[in-house]
Amino acid sequence: MPKLFIFGLGYSAKRIAQRAQSLEWEVVATGSEGKLSFDDADAVRAELSRADAVLSSVPPDRESESDPVLERYGAALGHTWIGYLSSTGVYGDRQGAWVDESSPTGDGRRNARMACDASWMERGARVFRLPGIYGPGRSIFDRIAEGKAKRIDLPGQVFSRVHVDDIAGGVAAALASDAPPGAYNLGDDLPASQNAVVEEACALLGVEPPPLVTLEEANLSPMARGFYAENRRVANLKAKRVLGWRPHYPTYREGLRALLR
């Protein structure tokens, strides 16, 4: 049975682990829900030496802006298959234009993420660039239930997004096909405004959508304001062509209906 080592068993990585196990991979991971402590260097290196593939979902360190995995365990990562969960935020603001894996990076607000993305690329990793992630326990339905859903008056503002199960499907496809190193955008087929998602969810619930407000009236956190400061559409054709991947939820509409069920 091949072994997959995962650094950081978070929201998306847990789904990836489940998908890998269904394909008869043994999975060992660090993180609060993993079996290993990231700081137990001897145990981590021992498991890495027995792993066939390695995936990191660990974000950049907030203080140093470096990659914790590469800083501590980079010398032990000589595996043929290495993967890294990155962000489409590396493309920066494109004023609503399409981006693909050949688009330039390095001029957005996430400098640390861009640097880490580049470091993993240099190591020959499969770098999965992810847009807004949603799924069970992390969706607009939860925001509506908490009274935190907002519709913001920003005409032309669009986002790409991806269901967590489609992330797992994309990574699993890359494992199964021994995909070549490089960047892969894993996003759905329909970039859309957040307002459209809110309105669809409210319609499914049979409730009135929240009122339209200005960006200033929305009183967003600095992180959320940064989210709205960028506008782009993320193309997924490379992942479809090279990995043979197809999103099970090609738009937010299918994803929301599945979550409601």
Order of alpha helices (4+ residues) and beta strands (2+ residues): beta-alpha-beta-alpha-beta-alpha-beta-beta-alpha-beta-beta-alpha-beta-beta-alpha-beta-alpha-beta-alpha-alpha-beta-alpha-alpha
